[in-house]
Amino acid sequence: MATLLLVGTGLIGGSFALAARRRGLFDRIDGIDTDARALADARSHGVVDAPGPEIRPDAVCVATPASHIASCVEEMGRRHPDAVLFDVGSVKSPVVDALRAGGRVSPRFVPCHPVVGSERSGPSAARADLFEGRSVVVTPVAETDAETVGRVSGWWRTVGARVTECPPGEHDRILAVTSHLPHLLAFALMEVLSDFDDETLRATVGGGFRDFSRIAASDPAIWSDILHENREAVLAWAEKLVARLAIDDDKEALRQRLADARERRRRLDV
């Protein structure tokens, strides 16, 4: 009987558990969460079968906040030395660096990042179809066992994801500008708008505001952790962005800048 231990029962970990259960990857899923209410919700929504582990797991999915992943991987590795370990964190280099500083990176640990999310959080937001057609970046290092990488990548493909590999540092640099900085900007915009009362904003905002600010409804605990862990990379991109926040005196030059940006966005087709 294949068993999974889910450490952290929020949106991403919970969605993997639901998707894995639907695809028959594991026969039993136990859960651990520091939030007793979240663990109870996870059981009531069918994310986990029981608080655990009640039996020895074949795999451990670490879905804790980014700053706790390394310590959790170390602990789970000691408790379950034969289990495959993988995480779902949004920042990779700090995890690998912390594990190396603590002694070693287990060859059975595969760092992963599903590039998907929602402004909703918690086990009640988990969805079995969350990863279908979405990217999962796997960031193995020199110590990682290649066969284990293949096994974990296969699980992600089975739940519908498109898997790519990337070095941890490059992952963090890219995600800093494609994910982490946009969240910081959305939060910052809402801070700026504190000059206006809610009724005025409701009466005047349009679709552009709704589209851009949606992610400012994301969990502050999760995002403060991510931004803090990847702070240097995010701030480096923020400096480049600030340099572009200008309205040229030359209207034609401004129009060309905007046209070039629009064309780049259209080519991405995402």
Secondary structure, 3 states (H helix, E strand, C coil): CCEEEEECCCHHHHHHHHHHHHCCCCCEEEEECCCHHHHHHHHHCCCCCEECCCCCCCEEEECCCHHHHHHHHHHHHHHCCCCEEEECCCCCHHHHHHHHHCCCCCCCEECEEECCCCCCCCHHHCCCCCCCCCEEEECCCCCCCHHHHHHHHHHHHHCCCEEEECCHHHHHHHHHHHHHHHHHHHHHHHHHHHHCCHHHHHHHCCHHHHHHHHHHHCCHHHHHHHHHHCHHHHHHHHHHHHHHCCCCCCHHHHHHHHHHHHHHHHHHCC
